[in-house]
């Protein structure tokens, strides 16, 4: 992957970056968690993403420096991992969005205006 550019990312990783950005915009928070990511992914791309595909992709994105994560223990229920785009992740996410617009793939801005 070239700094700030999406080369080297597979389609799932690119779509996850867009989903993370969309989930953080929707919640007005920089962090999101797995269940919310799955719902956002399905809303954006009209296809499901299995846990067995999503979590390894999230780990690869984190290893590439595009995400950071931390564990949280809610008042009720099991602990969960929260994900946040790094500055580099935001740059790459922007490049992925631009690439998606050229390819006419759903993007965060399109999805937001479609619901407005």
C-alpha positions as CSV (number, residue, x, y, z in Angstrom):
1,X,0.0,0.0,0.0
2,X,1.3,3.5,-0.9
3,X,0.9,6.0,1.8
4,X,-2.5,7.6,1.7
5,X,-3.6,5.4,-1.3
6,X,-5.7,2.3,-1.4
7,X,-3.4,0.1,-3.6
8,X,-2.9,-3.3,-2.0
9,X,-6.2,-3.4,-0.2
10,X,-8.8,-6.0,-1.3
11,X,-12.4,-5.1,-1.9
12,X,-13.5,-6.2,1.5
13,X,-10.9,-4.0,3.2
14,X,-11.8,-1.0,1.1
15,X,-15.5,-1.6,1.8
16,X,-14.8,-1.9,5.6
17,X,-12.9,1.4,5.5
18,X,-16.0,3.1,4.0
19,X,-18.2,1.3,6.5
20,X,-16.1,2.5,9.5
21,X,-16.3,6.0,8.2
22,X,-20.1,5.7,7.6
23,X,-20.7,4.2,11.1
24,X,-18.6,7.0,12.8
25,X,-20.5,9.7,10.8
26,X,-23.9,8.1,11.7
27,X,-23.1,7.8,15.4
28,X,-21.2,11.1,15.5
29,X,-18.5,9.3,17.3
30,X,-15.0,8.3,16.1
31,X,-15.3,4.8,17.3
32,X,-17.5,1.9,16.1
33,X,-17.8,-1.8,17.0
34,X,-18.2,-5.0,15.1
35,X,-22.0,-5.4,15.2
36,X,-22.5,-1.7,14.0
37,X,-19.9,-2.3,11.3
38,X,-21.8,-5.3,10.0
39,X,-25.1,-3.4,9.9
40,X,-23.5,-0.4,8.2
41,X,-21.7,-2.6,5.7
42,X,-25.0,-4.4,4.8
43,X,-26.8,-1.0,4.5
44,X,-24.1,0.4,2.2
45,X,-23.3,-2.6,0.0
46,X,-26.5,-4.7,0.2
47,X,-24.5,-7.8,1.1
48,X,-23.6,-9.5,4.3
49,X,-20.2,-9.7,5.8
50,X,-19.4,-12.8,7.9
51,X,-17.6,-12.4,11.2
52,X,-14.9,-14.8,9.8
53,X,-14.3,-12.4,7.0
54,X,-14.7,-9.1,8.8
55,X,-12.4,-9.6,11.8
56,X,-9.3,-10.9,9.9
57,X,-9.8,-7.9,7.5
58,X,-10.0,-5.5,10.5
59,X,-6.8,-7.0,11.9
60,X,-5.0,-6.5,8.6
61,X,-6.2,-2.9,8.4
62,X,-5.0,-2.4,12.0
63,X,-1.6,-4.0,11.2
64,X,-1.3,-1.7,8.1
65,X,-1.8,1.3,10.5
66,X,-5.2,2.3,9.1
67,X,-7.2,1.5,12.2
68,X,-6.6,1.5,15.9
69,X,-8.8,-0.5,18.4
70,X,-9.4,-0.8,22.1
71,X,-11.5,-3.0,24.3
72,X,-14.5,-1.6,26.1
73,X,-16.5,-3.2,28.9
74,X,-20.1,-1.9,28.7
75,X,-22.3,-1.7,31.8
76,X,-24.2,-4.7,30.6
77,X,-23.1,-7.5,28.2
78,X,-19.8,-8.8,27.1
79,X,-16.8,-6.6,26.4
80,X,-16.4,-5.4,22.8
81,X,-13.6,-4.0,20.6
82,X,-14.0,-0.5,19.3
83,X,-12.4,0.5,16.0
84,X,-11.3,4.0,14.9
85,X,-9.7,5.2,11.7
86,X,-6.2,6.6,12.2
87,X,-5.1,9.7,10.3
88,X,-3.6,7.5,7.7
89,X,-6.8,5.5,7.6
90,X,-8.8,8.7,7.0
91,X,-6.5,9.6,4.1
92,X,-6.8,6.1,2.6
93,X,-10.6,6.1,3.2
94,X,-10.9,9.3,1.3
95,X,-8.9,7.8,-1.6
96,X,-11.2,4.7,-1.5
97,X,-14.3,7.0,-1.6
98,X,-12.9,8.8,-4.6
99,X,-12.2,5.5,-6.3
100,X,-15.7,4.3,-5.5
101,X,-17.3,7.4,-6.9
102,X,-15.4,6.9,-10.2
103,X,-16.6,3.2,-10.2
104,X,-20.1,4.3,-9.2
105,X,-20.0,2.2,-6.0
106,X,-22.0,3.5,-2.9
107,X,-20.1,6.0,-0.8
108,X,-20.8,7.6,2.6
109,X,-21.7,10.9,1.1
110,X,-24.1,9.3,-1.4
111,X,-25.7,7.2,1.3
112,X,-26.2,10.2,3.6
113,X,-27.8,12.3,0.9
114,X,-30.0,9.4,-0.2
115,X,-31.6,9.4,3.3
116,X,-31.9,13.1,3.6
